[in-house]
């Protein structure tokens, strides 16, 4: 059984007029935890690999391909969301990185 996600929802979680309805299978809608991401680009696309790393082992969970324009919009949206999160919950420390 799948679910439906709506972009453009108001505070009552009701879709606004003209909202984009996105269908998602349950296993996709529940999400996956990633603690490692790599980003690469070509002239016409960005590739974002989300992985889970534990010790010396890692598993690629998802590879997302984006147009440069969408990658830029995602970058702005992520920066705005991180800033709002830090205003509400405090500064996020990035901690150590995997080498």
N, C-alpha and C positions, 0 to 999 in steps of 0.2 A: 504494500500500500504506500502511496506517495503522499507528499504534502505540497502545500502551495505557499510560497513566500511572495509578499507584495512589496514592491519598491514604491515609496511615497505613501507610507502609512501615517495617520495622525496619532495623537497621544492616546486615543481609545483603541488603538490597534485595528482600526477599520480602514480599508483601502480608500485613498482619496480618489476623486474622479480622475480618470485617465491614468491610474496607477498601472505599472507593468506587473503582470502576474507571472511569477516564475514557479514552475512545477519542479519538485525535487523528490527523488526516491528517498525512503526513510534512511537507508544507510548513508546517503550523501547528506541529508538534512541534519543528522546527528553530529556530523563533523569528525575531524581527526585532529589529534594533537601533534604539532610539529615543533621541534626545538632547534631546527637548523634549516636555513633557506639559502639558496644560491641564486644569483641573478646574472644573466648573460644577455647580450643583445647583438643583433645584426642590423644592417641598415633599415630593414622593414619589419622587425619584430623584437620583442623582449621575451625571454624565457625565464620563468620563475619555477625553481624546483623546491618543493617542500618535503623535508625528510625528518625522520626520527632517528636520532643517534643515541646509542647507549654503549658506553665503553668504546671499543674499537670497531663496533658493528653499526651499520646504518641501513635504513630502509627508505627508498624513495616512495613517498606517499602520493604525491600528485605533481604533475608538470603542467603549468598553465602558460599558454602562449597569448601574448597581448600585442596589439598594434602599438607603435610608439605613442600615439595620441592617447590611447586608453591607459598606457603605463603612466603617462604624465598625470592624467586625471586621478588614477589610483594613488599615485605618490602624494598628491595634494590632499585627497580625502583621508589617507592614512595619517599624514602629518597633522591635519586638523583634529582627527579623532584622538590621536596620542596627546595632543595639547589639552583637549577637553578632559581626557582621562586623568592627566597629571594635575589639572586644576581641582578635580574632584577628589582624587585619592592620593596625591603627592607624587613627587618625582620618581620616575622609573630609572633604576640603576641597571645598566646594560649587563654588568657582570662579565665574567671571562668569556672569550670566544674560542670556538674550536679551531685548531690549526690545520 
